[in-house]
Amino acid sequence: MRILVTGREGQVVSALAEEAAGFGHEIVRLGRPDFDLAKPDGMRAALEKHRPDVVVSAAAYTAVDQAETEPELAMAVNGMAPGVIAGAAAEFGLPIVHLSTDYVFDGLKPTPYLETDPTGPQGAYGRTKLAGEVAVAAANSRHVILRTAWVYAHGGKNFVRTMLRLAADRPELRVVSDQLGCPTYATDLARAILAVAGQLPARPAGDAGYGVFHASGTGDTSWAGFASAIFALSAAQGGPAARVIPIATADYPTPARRPANSRLDCNKLDAIYGLRQPHWHDGLQRCLARLETAERGA
């Protein structure tokens, strides 16, 4: 099966390319200069050229803080382009998987969020991602919207790699402890996307397999807890580690407000697709093992 994916080098796109062969899928990555999310009308030509079976809308404007000062650009990329992509896929009779985020919620719920919970984004990034969800759903009835959270990988720029880089130079790090979430290894998320995508060509419009789903690591922790786990595993491998000093969100102000609760309930994905993400700590172990292997080979 051929899957056309928007984006070339992002964490999830790279993981999709790495994992596709194991599912018997072919990945075609579509990005600049051939395709620009700010000018998404080129999607129809790309679909005509590559003739995929499924489209995965993975590329996005992800600079959460910068979105506060570039809301128009963020909305064009995150809010409007996905609808154009989904509409083009619908014209070719193709289902679409669109990646979204926990930022569509206000973060005030005391328990993990369900797909049916009211949305209430608190910043520009979340508003644009919610607009993208709405646009995709309106443009293509055969859509799967996958909300995820706290994504990291063994490559690219992410929390895990940042913590390890900082620990190489600092004996202690101040990390926020009053935000909760479900760390998600990009490799595990990619496997879930590929498993879902593989079923979609056989699912007609109106099937229970379409709609909004949550896909994140099992279990939860705080950013400080995540950092402590990173350093414990790194130290066991002889890598960098630092002492974590828990702090409050108020002690680390950012232009965009982060959700206090980013935990996602993923039982619907398990019930419909039989997919349960590994525990976040298991994913972290495999990620650090990949980083150690890469370090030894450098």
N, C-alpha and C positions, 0 to 999 in steps of 0.2 A: 504494500500500500504506500502511496506517495502522499506526504504531508507537506504542505507549503506553510512555512513559519515566518512571521514578520520578525525581523531582527537578524543580526549576524553574530555578534560577539557577547551578548548578555549572558549572565549566569545560567538562566534557565535554557536559553537557546543553545548554548554550548553543551549543556547537559543533555538536551534532546538529541543533539548530533552524536554525542558519545553513546547514548543508550539505544538509539533507534534500531540498529542492526539486531540487537537481542530480541526485538519484538517483530522482526521481519519487515520493518518499515524503512522507507527512504525519506530522508529529510532534505528539503530544498529551502535554504535560507535566503530570505529576501530583505535586503536593506540598502542603505545608501552606497553608491550613487544610483543604483538601479531603481530603488524605491524609497520615497521619503514620506514619513508619517505626516509631515506638515503639508504634503501634497499627495493625498492618498488615491487620487483618481487613477493612478497607474496600476491599481490592483486588477482591474479587468484585463489589461494587457498581460499581466503576469499570470493570471489564471488561464488565459488563452494559450500562453506559451508553455506552461509547465503541466497543465492538466492534472491537478492533484485530486485526491479522493476526499481530503479533509483540509481545512484551513485552521491554523493555530495563530491567534492574535496574541503574541507575546511581547512585542516591543512596546515601549511606553516612555513617557517623560517621568523619570523617577527621582528627580532632585526635589525632595519634599520641601526643604526650606526655601530653595530658589523659586519654587512655584508661587510662593507668597508675593514675589516681586515680578513674576512673569505669568500671571494667571491666564492671559489671553493665549500665549503659546502653549501652556500646559493644557488648556481646554481644547485647543485645536488638535493636539496630539492625542490626549487621553480621552477627551469627551466626544469629539466629532469624527476623527479618523476611524475608530473602531466601527462606527455605524456604516461608514462608506465601505469598509472592508467586508463587514457582515452582509451588506446589501449586494455587493458584487458576488460574494459566495452564493447567496440565495439565487441570483440570476443564473448561475451555473449549476444549481441544484445541489450545492455542497453544504454540509454541516460545518459549524465553526466552534472552536473552543477558544474562549476569551479569558485571559488572566486578569483578575482583579485583586482587591486588597482588603485587609481588616480596617483600613482607614475610612471605609464608607460608614463605619459605626462611630458613635460618640465616645466609646470607651468607658461608659459609666455603669454598664450592667455588671452586677457582682458575680455572674456566672458566665461560662462560655457562650458565645453568640451562636444562635441558630440562623439558618438561611431565612427564616420567616420573621426574624426580629426587625423592628423598625430601624431604618438607617438614619444617620444624623452626622454626616462628616463635619469635623471641626476646623478644617483648613482647606486651602485651595486644592492641594493634591487630592484629598479625599473627595472633594466635590467634583473634580474633573473625572476621577475614576468612576464615581457613581453615575455621572452623565454618560460615560462610556458603556456601562452596563445597560442603562436604559436604551441607548441608541442601538446596541447589538440586539437586544430583545425585540425591539420594534422592527428591525430590518430583516431579521432571519428567524423564523420560527424554530428552525433546527439548530439551536444554540445551547452550548454548555458554558456557563460562566463559573469559573473556578476562583474563589477567593482564597488567598493564602496570606502568610504573615512571616515576618522575621526570616527571610530567605538568605541563605549563605551558601558558599561553595568553596571548593579547593582552588579556584581561580577567580580573578576579578577583584573588585573592591567590595568588601563586606565586613561585618562586625568581627568575625573570627580572625580574618587576616589582619585587620586593624589592631585588634587586641594583641596579637602575637608580635606585630611590628613595634608597638609601643612598649611592650614588656621587654623587648631586647635592650631598651635604653633606660627604663624607669623601674625602680624597685617596687613601686606601688601605684595603683590607678584608682581614681574615684569613678564609680560607676553607679548609675541610677538603679535603685532597688524597689521603687514603688510603681513600676510598670510591669505588667505580667503578659506573657505571650507564649507562643508555641514555636520554638525555633524549627525551621524547615530546611533540610538539606536539599539543595537544588537537584541533586541526582535522584532523590526519592520523589520529588515533585515531578520531575521529568518522566519518571516511570509511570506515575499515576496518569499524567497527560497522555502518554503513549497508549496505555491500557484503555483509557476512555475513548481516545480517537479511533482505536482499532474496532470498537463496537459501533461507532456512529453510522457508517454507511448502511448498516442493516436496520437501523432504527428509524421508523417513519416519523414525520411531524406529529406531535401530540403524545409521543412515547414518554414514559416516566423518566427516561434517561436524559431528557432535555430539561433545562432550567438552571437554577443557581445551586451550586454545591460549594462546600468548604473543604479545603485540602491543605492541611498543615501537619507538622510533626505531632505525634501523640505525647501527652503529658504537657506540663507547663513549668515555667520558671520566670524569674525576673532577669533583667539585663545583668545585674550584679551576680546572680546565680549562674547565668550563662557564662559570664567571664570567669568565674571561679572554676567551673567545669572545664573550660578551655585550658586554663593554666594548670590544672591538676593533670589532665591528659598530656599536655605538652611537657610538663616536668618529668612525667614518667618515661617519656621518650628522649629525655635529655635536651629538650627544647627550652625556649624562653618562658619565663613565668614571672608573675608579679603578685603582690598582695593586693586584694581587692578591698577598697574602702567604700561601703555602701553609702549612697547619698540620695537625697530626695530630688524629684524632678525640678522643684523650685530652685535647687542649688545648681542646676545645669540648664539655664534658659536657652531656648532655641526659637527662631522666627516662627516655626510651625508648631502647633500644639500636638504632642504625641498622645495616642489613646492610653489611658491608665490600664485598660483591659483590652488586650488584643487576642484573647483566647477564642478559638473557633471550634465549635462542635462539628465533628466530621462524620457523625453517624449516618447521615443521609448518603454520603458517598459509599460507605461500606454497605448499606442496605441495598442500594440500587446496582452498584458495580462490583461489590465484593472487594473493595479496596480499603485497606486500613494502613495508614502511614506508619512506619516504624517509630519507636520512641525517639524523641529528639536527642537523647544522650547516645543512642546507638548510631544515629546519623552523624553526630559530632565525632564519635570514635573513628568512623570510616573516613570522614573528611580529614582528620588529622593524620590518619595513616597514609592517605594520599599525599598530603603535604610533606610528610617525612620521607616518603619514597621519592618524591620530586626533589627534595633537598639533597638526598644521598646521590641522586643522579646528576645533580648540577656540577 
